[in-house]
Amino acid sequence: MNRSYDVIVAGGGIHGVGVAQAAAAAGHSVLVLEQHSLAAGSSSRSSKLIHGGLRYLESGQLRLVRESLHERALMLKLAPELVQLQKFYIPIYEHSRRKAWQLRVGLGLYALLAGLDATAHFGTVPRAQWPTLDGLELEGLRHVYWYHDAQTDDALLTAAVMRSAQALGAGLALPARCTGATLTHDGVQVRYLHDGVERECSARVLVNAAGPWADALARSITPAVHVPPLELVQGTHLLLDGPPQRGVYYVESPRDGRAIFVMPFHGQLMIGTTEVRFHGDPATVAPAPHELHYLLGVLRHYFPRFRDPAASQLRGEFAGLRVLPAGGGHAFHRSRETLLVPDRASRPRLLSIYGGKLTTWRAVAARALARLAASLPARSPRARTDTLALHPA
Ligand SMILES: Cc1cc2nc3c(=O)[nH]c(=O)nc-3n(C[C@H](O)[C@H](O)[C@H](O)COP(=O)(O)OP(=O)(O)OC[C@H]3O[C@@H](n4cnc5c(N)ncnc54)[C@H](O)[C@@H]3O)c2cc1C
C-alpha cells in the first residue's frame, strides 16, 4: 500500500523528532523513518549540554548564543526532569590564554543575552574555597569563575520529543532506512527498507534529518538536488570513575587552547571533546588512540589525582560526528548554525537539515516548518511546541 503523508522525516535524531513534533503539533500527518534506533547518531554522542555556548562568543555567533539561551530557558521549564541547571567553573591560571578580564566581559555578555534572569548570575569562587573544587590543580591558579548552564541526557531527550510527537499523532517506522526519493511536480515519492522489505510512500515534503548521513541521503534523490560543501568532524568523550561533585569544569587544553568540559554524567566523570576531520562511513566513527591521549592529558593537567594510572582507568568512550560547513581553518572556529537547504525556493518538496546543536532543536524545527508552510495543506493546529511539556519514559 502506498500511504500518503503531509511530512515524511528521514532520521530519528533530535532534529528529525523535533520536526515530527512541530509538524504533528501543526496538525499534519507525519511519519519518521529511522534506520537503527532513536538517537543512534550524533544525538546520543554529544557533550549533553543545553547551553548558550560561551565559547561561540569568541567567534561572534551572537544570534546563535541568544537563541540557544532562550531555548535553554524553555527546556528548563518544559522538561525539568530531563534538563537541569548546572554550575560551571572556569579556572584561570597564570599562563591561561583567556585572561580574567576577557572572561568577565564574556560572562557579562552571556548574562545579557540570557536576559539577566536568575540563571544569568556569575561570579568568582573565593580563594578559601578553592581546595573544595574536586582536586583542581591549585598551582598557578589566579581566579575561578562560576556561572550556570544546563545538562541533559541527549538520547532520553530525543526519545521524549518523539513520544510527544507520537502523542500528537506522528508515526515512527523503525528500523526503516530511507533508500531514496523521487521529487514529483508537487510532492515526493519516498522509498525505504523496513523489516527487509522495500516499501514506498508519498508525501508533500521529505525532511532529510539524517545527520552525518544527510549528504549521502541528499545525493540519493532524483532529480539531483544542490548539496552544500560540508565536512564531518569527529568528537570523542571519555568516561572515568570519580565524577566532579561541584559541577562542570570548563578548562583550556594546555596544548592548543581549545575549550574542554570535565563533567559529571550518570555517576561518572565525562571529559570531551576533540575535533578531528572525519572521512568515510559515519557508521564507523570510533575514538582514536591519539584522542584518548589528548583528553587524558588535559584531565591529568588540571586534576592531579588522575596522574595515578590506577585512578584513570577508562570506563567508556564514544565518538560522534558534527556536520559543519566546509572551510579552511580549525573546526573550533566554524559556524555552529543549522543549515536548512530546500530543493527549490518556492514550495519546496525536500528540506535538508545540516549541522546545528542539540540545544536549538525546537527552534530549528519551528524554522523548518515555517520554511515548508507553502508546500503543506492548511490543517488545524493541535498544540504549540513552546508549551508542550516533555517527560522521560
Ligand atoms: C562530539 C559532539 C558534541 C556535541 N555536543 C553538543 C552539546 O553539548 N550541546 C549541543 O547543543 N549540541 C552538541 N552537539 C551537536 C548535536 O549533538 C547535534 O547537532 C545533533 O545531535 C544533531 O542531530 P541530528 O538529528 O541532526 O543528527 P543525528 O542525531 O545524527 O540523527 C540522524 C539520524 O538519522 C538516521 N539516519 C541516517 N540515514 C538514514 C536513512 N537513510 N534513513 C533513515 N534514518 C537515517 C541515523 O541513524 C540517526 O539516528 C555535539 C555534537 C558532537 C558530534
The ligand as an SDF file (V2000), in Angstrom:
LIG
                    3D

 53 58  0  0  0  0  0  0  0  0999 V2000
   31.0590   15.4370   19.8840 C   0  0  0  0  0  0  0  0  0  0  0  0
   29.8320   16.2730   19.8150 C   0  0  0  0  0  0  0  0  0  0  0  0
   29.4620   17.0360   20.9220 C   0  0  0  0  0  0  0  0  0  0  0  0
   28.3250   17.8270   20.8510 C   0  0  0  0  0  0  0  0  0  0  0  0
   27.9260   18.4900   21.9700 N   0  0  0  0  0  0  0  0  0  0  0  0
   26.8130   19.2390   21.9520 C   0  0  0  0  0  0  0  0  0  0  0  0
   26.3440   19.8600   23.1440 C   0  0  0  0  0  0  0  0  0  0  0  0
   26.8870   19.6630   24.2250 O   0  0  0  0  0  0  0  0  0  0  0  0
   25.2570   20.6510   23.0480 N   0  0  0  0  0  0  0  0  0  0  0  0
   24.6060   20.8710   21.8670 C   0  0  0  0  0  0  0  0  0  0  0  0
   23.6610   21.6430   21.8720 O   0  0  0  0  0  0  0  0  0  0  0  0
   24.9830   20.2370   20.7300 N   0  0  0  0  0  0  0  0  0  0  0  0
   26.0600   19.4200   20.7450 C   0  0  0  0  0  0  0  0  0  0  0  0
   26.4560   18.7380   19.6270 N   0  0  0  0  0  0  0  0  0  0  0  0
   25.6350   18.8510   18.3990 C   0  0  0  0  0  0  0  0  0  0  0  0
   24.4490   17.9010   18.4250 C   0  0  0  0  0  0  0  0  0  0  0  0
   24.7880   16.6770   19.0070 O   0  0  0  0  0  0  0  0  0  0  0  0
   23.9620   17.6630   17.0000 C   0  0  0  0  0  0  0  0  0  0  0  0
   23.7470   18.8860   16.3530 O   0  0  0  0  0  0  0  0  0  0  0  0
   22.6370   16.9190   16.9540 C   0  0  0  0  0  0  0  0  0  0  0  0
   22.6580   15.7790   17.7770 O   0  0  0  0  0  0  0  0  0  0  0  0
   22.3550   16.5350   15.5130 C   0  0  0  0  0  0  0  0  0  0  0  0
   21.1350   15.8520   15.4630 O   0  0  0  0  0  0  0  0  0  0  0  0
   20.5690   15.3110   14.0880 P   0  0  0  0  0  0  0  0  0  0  0  0
   19.1870   14.8660   14.3690 O   0  0  0  0  0  0  0  0  0  0  0  0
   20.7620   16.3430   13.0270 O   0  0  0  0  0  0  0  0  0  0  0  0
   21.5230   14.1110   13.6720 O   0  0  0  0  0  0  0  0  0  0  0  0
   21.6780   12.6610   14.3310 P   0  0  0  0  0  0  0  0  0  0  0  0
   21.4760   12.6650   15.7830 O   0  0  0  0  0  0  0  0  0  0  0  0
   22.9580   12.1010   13.8240 O   0  0  0  0  0  0  0  0  0  0  0  0
   20.4690   11.8530   13.7120 O   0  0  0  0  0  0  0  0  0  0  0  0
   20.4370   11.3880   12.3990 C   0  0  0  0  0  0  0  0  0  0  0  0
   19.6530   10.0850   12.4130 C   0  0  0  0  0  0  0  0  0  0  0  0
   19.3480    9.7230   11.0820 O   0  0  0  0  0  0  0  0  0  0  0  0
   19.4120    8.3190   10.9600 C   0  0  0  0  0  0  0  0  0  0  0  0
   19.5860    8.0440    9.5330 N   0  0  0  0  0  0  0  0  0  0  0  0
   20.6650    8.3070    8.7600 C   0  0  0  0  0  0  0  0  0  0  0  0
   20.4410    7.9550    7.4830 N   0  0  0  0  0  0  0  0  0  0  0  0
   19.1760    7.4650    7.4480 C   0  0  0  0  0  0  0  0  0  0  0  0
   18.3670    6.9540    6.3880 C   0  0  0  0  0  0  0  0  0  0  0  0
   18.8210    6.8740    5.1440 N   0  0  0  0  0  0  0  0  0  0  0  0
   17.1230    6.5220    6.7020 N   0  0  0  0  0  0  0  0  0  0  0  0
   16.6400    6.5970    7.9820 C   0  0  0  0  0  0  0  0  0  0  0  0
   17.3710    7.0590    9.0050 N   0  0  0  0  0  0  0  0  0  0  0  0
   18.6320    7.5190    8.7430 C   0  0  0  0  0  0  0  0  0  0  0  0
   20.6000    7.9530   11.8370 C   0  0  0  0  0  0  0  0  0  0  0  0
   20.5530    6.5910   12.2420 O   0  0  0  0  0  0  0  0  0  0  0  0
   20.4340    8.9110   13.0020 C   0  0  0  0  0  0  0  0  0  0  0  0
   19.6910    8.3500   14.0730 O   0  0  0  0  0  0  0  0  0  0  0  0
   27.5710   17.9010   19.6600 C   0  0  0  0  0  0  0  0  0  0  0  0
   27.9340   17.1230   18.5490 C   0  0  0  0  0  0  0  0  0  0  0  0
   29.0300   16.3030   18.6380 C   0  0  0  0  0  0  0  0  0  0  0  0
   29.3810   15.4430   17.4730 C   0  0  0  0  0  0  0  0  0  0  0  0
  1  2  1  0
  2  3  1  0
  2 52  2  0
  3  4  2  0
  4  5  1  0
  4 50  1  0
  5  6  2  0
  6  7  1  0
  6 13  1  0
  7  8  2  0
  7  9  1  0
  9 10  1  0
 10 11  2  0
 10 12  1  0
 12 13  2  0
 13 14  1  0
 14 15  1  0
 14 50  1  0
 15 16  1  0
 16 17  1  0
 16 18  1  0
 18 19  1  0
 18 20  1  0
 20 21  1  0
 20 22  1  0
 22 23  1  0
 23 24  1  0
 24 25  2  0
 24 26  1  0
 24 27  1  0
 27 28  1  0
 28 29  2  0
 28 30  1  0
 28 31  1  0
 31 32  1  0
 32 33  1  0
 33 34  1  0
 33 48  1  0
 34 35  1  0
 35 36  1  0
 35 46  1  0
 36 37  1  0
 36 45  1  0
 37 38  2  0
 38 39  1  0
 39 40  1  0
 39 45  2  0
 40 41  1  0
 40 42  2  0
 42 43  1  0
 43 44  2  0
 44 45  1  0
 46 47  1  0
 46 48  1  0
 48 49  1  0
 50 51  2  0
 51 52  1  0
 52 53  1  0
M  END
$$$$
